[in-house]
Amino acid sequence: MNTPMQRVVTGHNVDGKAIVTHEGAPPTIFPLESIPGTVFYELWSTSGTPAIIDNGIDPTLQPLCLPPPVGGTRVRIVDIPPDTKEYLRDGSKVMKAAFGEIGDISASTVAADSPHPLMHRTESVDYGFVLFGEIVLVLDTEERLLRQGDVVIQRGTNHAWANRSDVTCRMAFVLIDGKYAEEIQPRHTT
């Protein structure tokens, strides 16, 4: 997509006055090798609640990890390219590698009968905002088309993002660590 973006992070000077501590392109950008065109822009994360407010180091300067830290949050932007026929046909074969690149192999739930090769689930509440383009939210038994300006609130559901358009979709996500209620705990089969 190559649309420039600027990240501005604020903090405090030695006198306690508000200042800008970081400004410019996000320093941590991860293009996925397993899904060409998919790019993660890591913007910020917190390691707990309440979040420590300080002038500490940039928490995005670490390996990419899909879920938020335990008790914390993660903010990112993701570019999602259009699905190709090859990806829809063979994508499930690279999902372990793809989720390995984003630090959470166990998130992939793709199976032979999955409605999309990117099916996955995380133990988090995720707020997703469509910034540009459109995307189809694929759930186990239904779908919803989301367009620019639309918002989805994911509550630990099994899902995928299908881009059935001809342009990259850019989404912003805020992920909040969560805990599954007993009745929706993942079922493990052997």
C-alpha positions as YAML, in Angstrom:
chain: A
units: angstrom
residues:
- id: 1
  name: MET
  ca: [0.00, 0.00, 0.00]
- id: 2
  name: ASN
  ca: [2.93, 2.30, 0.81]
- id: 3
  name: THR
  ca: [0.70, 5.06, 2.19]
- id: 4
  name: PRO
  ca: [2.87, 7.03, 4.59]
- id: 5
  name: MET
  ca: [1.88, 7.19, 8.20]
- id: 6
  name: GLN
  ca: [3.24, 9.16, 11.10]
- id: 7
  name: ARG
  ca: [3.31, 8.02, 14.72]
- id: 8
  name: VAL
  ca: [3.53, 10.74, 17.36]
- id: 9
  name: VAL
  ca: [4.24, 9.65, 20.95]
- id: 10
  name: THR
  ca: [4.09, 12.08, 23.84]
- id: 11
  name: GLY
  ca: [5.80, 12.10, 27.21]
- id: 12
  name: HIS
  ca: [7.21, 14.54, 29.76]
- id: 13
  name: ASN
  ca: [10.38, 16.56, 30.09]
- id: 14
  name: VAL
  ca: [12.37, 16.84, 33.34]
- id: 15
  name: ASP
  ca: [10.07, 19.65, 34.45]
- id: 16
  name: GLY
  ca: [6.95, 17.50, 33.97]
- id: 17
  name: LYS
  ca: [5.84, 19.41, 30.87]
- id: 18
  name: ALA
  ca: [4.21, 17.53, 28.00]
- id: 19
  name: ILE
  ca: [6.51, 16.96, 25.01]
- id: 20
  name: VAL
  ca: [6.76, 14.81, 21.89]
- id: 21
  name: THR
  ca: [9.19, 11.95, 22.54]
- id: 22
  name: HIS
  ca: [8.90, 10.07, 19.23]
- id: 23
  name: GLU
  ca: [7.77, 11.30, 15.83]
- id: 24
  name: GLY
  ca: [7.88, 9.77, 12.38]
- id: 25
  name: ALA
  ca: [7.11, 6.49, 10.70]
- id: 26
  name: PRO
  ca: [6.49, 3.56, 13.03]
- id: 27
  name: PRO
  ca: [9.93, 2.07, 13.75]
- id: 28
  name: THR
  ca: [8.63, -1.51, 13.78]
- id: 29
  name: ILE
  ca: [7.15, -2.68, 10.49]
- id: 30
  name: PHE
  ca: [6.74, -6.39, 9.68]
- id: 31
  name: PRO
  ca: [5.93, -7.48, 6.13]
- id: 32
  name: LEU
  ca: [4.87, -11.14, 6.36]
- id: 33
  name: GLU
  ca: [6.84, -13.47, 4.10]
- id: 34
  name: SER
  ca: [4.16, -16.19, 4.27]
- id: 35
  name: ILE
  ca: [1.37, -13.86, 3.14]
- id: 36
  name: PRO
  ca: [2.91, -11.35, 0.70]
- id: 37
  name: GLY
  ca: [1.35, -7.89, 0.91]
- id: 38
  name: THR
  ca: [0.33, -8.30, 4.56]
- id: 39
  name: VAL
  ca: [2.16, -5.74, 6.66]
- id: 40
  name: PHE
  ca: [1.98, -5.16, 10.43]
- id: 41
  name: TYR
  ca: [2.80, -1.67, 11.73]
- id: 42
  name: GLU
  ca: [3.34, -1.90, 15.48]
- id: 43
  name: LEU
  ca: [2.32, 1.36, 17.13]
- id: 44
  name: TRP
  ca: [2.37, 0.76, 20.91]
- id: 45
  name: SER
  ca: [1.67, -1.74, 23.65]
- id: 46
  name: THR
  ca: [1.21, -1.76, 27.38]
- id: 47
  name: SER
  ca: [2.21, -4.57, 29.72]
- id: 48
  name: GLY
  ca: [-0.53, -4.22, 32.31]
- id: 49
  name: THR
  ca: [-3.45, -2.30, 33.69]
- id: 50
  name: PRO
  ca: [-3.24, 0.29, 34.92]
- id: 51
  name: ALA
  ca: [-0.61, 1.15, 32.33]
- id: 52
  name: ILE
  ca: [2.60, 2.64, 33.68]
- id: 53
  name: ILE
  ca: [2.89, 6.20, 32.37]
- id: 54
  name: ASP
  ca: [6.54, 7.10, 32.00]
- id: 55
  name: ASN
  ca: [9.18, 7.99, 29.43]
- id: 56
  name: GLY
  ca: [10.31, 4.36, 29.15]
- id: 57
  name: ILE
  ca: [11.62, 2.66, 26.06]
- id: 58
  name: ASP
  ca: [9.45, 2.15, 22.99]
- id: 59
  name: PRO
  ca: [7.61, -1.16, 23.63]
- id: 60
  name: THR
  ca: [7.33, -1.90, 19.90]
- id: 61
  name: LEU
  ca: [11.06, -2.51, 19.54]
- id: 62
  name: GLN
  ca: [10.72, -6.26, 20.02]
- id: 63
  name: PRO
  ca: [9.71, -9.29, 17.95]
- id: 64
  name: LEU
  ca: [6.19, -9.22, 16.53]
- id: 65
  name: CYS
  ca: [3.58, -10.95, 18.70]
- id: 66
  name: LEU
  ca: [-0.07, -11.23, 17.69]
- id: 67
  name: PRO
  ca: [-1.80, -11.17, 21.09]
- id: 68
  name: PRO
  ca: [-1.37, -8.42, 23.67]
- id: 69
  name: PRO
  ca: [0.79, -9.01, 26.74]
- id: 70
  name: VAL
  ca: [-0.95, -10.60, 29.74]
- id: 71
  name: GLY
  ca: [-3.00, -7.83, 31.32]
- id: 72
  name: GLY
  ca: [-1.95, -5.41, 28.59]
- id: 73
  name: THR
  ca: [-2.84, -3.94, 25.23]
- id: 74
  name: ARG
  ca: [-1.45, -3.81, 21.73]
- id: 75
  name: VAL
  ca: [-2.12, -1.18, 19.04]
- id: 76
  name: ARG
  ca: [-1.27, -1.81, 15.40]
- id: 77
  name: ILE
  ca: [-2.23, -1.11, 11.84]
- id: 78
  name: VAL
  ca: [-2.39, -3.98, 9.36]
- id: 79
  name: ASP
  ca: [-2.44, -3.83, 5.57]
- id: 80
  name: ILE
  ca: [-4.44, -6.77, 4.19]
- id: 81
  name: PRO
  ca: [-3.96, -7.44, 0.47]
- id: 82
  name: PRO
  ca: [-6.66, -8.80, -1.83]
- id: 83
  name: ASP
  ca: [-7.13, -12.57, -1.61]
- id: 84
  name: THR
  ca: [-5.74, -14.39, -4.62]
- id: 85
  name: LYS
  ca: [-7.03, -17.65, -6.09]
- id: 86
  name: GLU
  ca: [-3.73, -19.28, -5.12]
- id: 87
  name: TYR
  ca: [-3.97, -18.03, -1.54]
- id: 88
  name: LEU
  ca: [-7.53, -19.27, -1.15]
- id: 89
  name: ARG
  ca: [-6.58, -22.64, -2.65]
- id: 90
  name: ASP
  ca: [-3.23, -23.17, -0.87]
- id: 91
  name: GLY
  ca: [-3.17, -20.64, 2.00]
- id: 92
  name: SER
  ca: [-3.98, -23.16, 4.70]
- id: 93
  name: LYS
  ca: [-0.62, -24.84, 3.97]
- id: 94
  name: VAL
  ca: [1.32, -21.73, 5.08]
- id: 95
  name: MET
  ca: [-0.75, -20.72, 8.11]
- id: 96
  name: LYS
  ca: [1.57, -22.29, 10.69]
- id: 97
  name: ALA
  ca: [4.46, -20.37, 9.15]
- id: 98
  name: ALA
  ca: [2.39, -17.17, 8.93]
- id: 99
  name: PHE
  ca: [1.26, -17.33, 12.56]
- id: 100
  name: GLY
  ca: [4.82, -18.24, 13.54]
- id: 101
  name: GLU
  ca: [5.96, -14.97, 11.95]
- id: 102
  name: ILE
  ca: [3.50, -13.07, 14.15]
- id: 103
  name: GLY
  ca: [4.49, -14.93, 17.31]
- id: 104
  name: ASP
  ca: [1.42, -17.10, 17.93]
- id: 105
  name: ILE
  ca: [1.24, -20.41, 16.04]
- id: 106
  name: SER
  ca: [-1.54, -21.59, 18.37]
- id: 107
  name: ALA
  ca: [-3.87, -18.81, 17.15]
- id: 108
  name: SER
  ca: [-4.41, -20.52, 13.78]
- id: 109
  name: THR
  ca: [-7.58, -22.62, 13.77]
- id: 110
  name: VAL
  ca: [-7.62, -23.47, 10.07]
- id: 111
  name: ALA
  ca: [-8.99, -26.93, 9.30]
- id: 112
  name: ALA
  ca: [-10.07, -28.76, 6.16]
- id: 113
  name: ASP
  ca: [-13.61, -27.40, 6.50]
- id: 114
  name: SER
  ca: [-12.66, -23.83, 7.45]
- id: 115
  name: PRO
  ca: [-14.44, -21.11, 5.49]
- id: 116
  name: HIS
  ca: [-11.12, -19.23, 4.94]
- id: 117
  name: PRO
  ca: [-7.41, -20.15, 5.29]
- id: 118
  name: LEU
  ca: [-6.75, -17.31, 7.75]
- id: 119
  name: MET
  ca: [-9.17, -18.57, 10.43]
- id: 120
  name: HIS
  ca: [-7.77, -17.77, 13.87]
- id: 121
  name: ARG
  ca: [-8.73, -16.97, 17.45]
- id: 122
  name: THR
  ca: [-7.05, -15.05, 20.26]
- id: 123
  name: GLU
  ca: [-8.00, -14.70, 23.92]
- id: 124
  name: SER
  ca: [-8.54, -10.96, 23.64]
- id: 125
  name: VAL
  ca: [-11.09, -8.26, 22.95]
- id: 126
  name: ASP
  ca: [-10.09, -6.56, 19.71]
- id: 127
  name: TYR
  ca: [-11.41, -3.30, 18.33]
- id: 128
  name: GLY
  ca: [-10.90, -3.18, 14.55]
- id: 129
  name: PHE
  ca: [-11.35, 0.00, 12.51]
- id: 130
  name: VAL
  ca: [-11.42, -0.01, 8.69]
- id: 131
  name: LEU
  ca: [-9.25, 2.95, 7.68]
- id: 132
  name: PHE
  ca: [-9.13, 2.34, 3.94]
- id: 133
  name: GLY
  ca: [-10.78, -0.14, 1.57]
- id: 134
  name: GLU
  ca: [-13.14, -2.89, 2.58]
- id: 135
  name: ILE
  ca: [-12.88, -6.30, 4.21]
- id: 136
  name: VAL
  ca: [-15.14, -9.26, 4.90]
- id: 137
  name: LEU
  ca: [-15.24, -10.51, 8.48]
- id: 138
  name: VAL
  ca: [-15.52, -14.29, 8.15]
- id: 139
  name: LEU
  ca: [-16.92, -16.15, 11.17]
- id: 140
  name: ASP
  ca: [-17.65, -19.86, 11.57]
- id: 141
  name: THR
  ca: [-21.16, -19.62, 10.14]
- id: 142
  name: GLU
  ca: [-21.63, -16.10, 8.76]
- id: 143
  name: GLU
  ca: [-19.89, -13.09, 7.22]
- id: 144
  name: ARG
  ca: [-20.13, -9.30, 7.30]
- id: 145
  name: LEU
  ca: [-18.78, -6.75, 4.82]
- id: 146
  name: LEU
  ca: [-17.00, -3.84, 6.51]
- id: 147
  name: ARG
  ca: [-16.19, -0.63, 4.68]
- id: 148
  name: GLN
  ca: [-14.10, 2.45, 5.43]
- id: 149
  name: GLY
  ca: [-15.24, 3.91, 8.75]
- id: 150
  name: ASP
  ca: [-16.80, 0.67, 10.02]
- id: 151
  name: VAL
  ca: [-15.78, -0.85, 13.35]
- id: 152
  name: VAL
  ca: [-15.82, -4.46, 14.56]
- id: 153
  name: ILE
  ca: [-15.50, -5.61, 18.15]
- id: 154
  name: GLN
  ca: [-14.04, -9.12, 18.27]
- id: 155
  name: ARG
  ca: [-14.70, -10.92, 21.55]
- id: 156
  name: GLY
  ca: [-12.40, -13.91, 21.27]
- id: 157
  name: THR
  ca: [-14.26, -15.33, 18.26]
- id: 158
  name: ASN
  ca: [-12.87, -17.60, 15.57]
- id: 159
  name: HIS
  ca: [-12.55, -15.43, 12.48]
- id: 160
  name: ALA
  ca: [-10.65, -14.45, 9.34]
- id: 161
  name: TRP
  ca: [-10.26, -11.35, 7.22]
- id: 162
  name: ALA
  ca: [-11.14, -11.88, 3.54]
- id: 163
  name: ASN
  ca: [-10.25, -9.11, 1.13]
- id: 164
  name: ARG
  ca: [-12.45, -9.75, -1.89]
- id: 165
  name: SER
  ca: [-11.77, -6.37, -3.45]
- id: 166
  name: ASP
  ca: [-8.95, -5.37, -5.77]
- id: 167
  name: VAL
  ca: [-7.22, -2.95, -3.34]
- id: 168
  name: THR
  ca: [-5.37, -3.41, -0.07]
- id: 169
  name: CYS
  ca: [-7.47, -2.82, 3.04]
- id: 170
  name: ARG
  ca: [-5.85, -0.96, 5.94]
- id: 171
  name: MET
  ca: [-7.20, -1.62, 9.43]
- id: 172
  name: ALA
  ca: [-6.28, -0.28, 12.85]
- id: 173
  name: PHE
  ca: [-6.55, -2.66, 15.80]
- id: 174
  name: VAL
  ca: [-6.54, -2.21, 19.56]
- id: 175
  name: LEU
  ca: [-6.15, -5.58, 21.30]
- id: 176
  name: ILE
  ca: [-6.91, -5.98, 25.00]
- id: 177
  name: ASP
  ca: [-5.86, -9.07, 26.92]
- id: 178
  name: GLY
  ca: [-8.84, -11.18, 27.94]
- id: 179
  name: LYS
  ca: [-9.92, -14.45, 29.48]
- id: 180
  name: TYR
  ca: [-12.43, -16.84, 27.91]
- id: 181
  name: ALA
  ca: [-15.59, -17.49, 29.89]
- id: 182
  name: GLU
  ca: [-15.89, -21.17, 30.79]
- id: 183
  name: GLU
  ca: [-18.67, -21.81, 28.24]
- id: 184
  name: ILE
  ca: [-16.57, -20.61, 25.28]
- id: 185
  name: GLN
  ca: [-13.20, -22.16, 26.18]
- id: 186
  name: PRO
  ca: [-11.50, -23.68, 23.12]
- id: 187
  name: ARG
  ca: [-12.29, -27.36, 22.73]
- id: 188
  name: HIS
  ca: [-9.24, -29.48, 22.04]
- id: 189
  name: THR
  ca: [-9.77, -32.70, 20.11]
- id: 190
  name: THR
  ca: [-7.35, -35.58, 19.89]
...
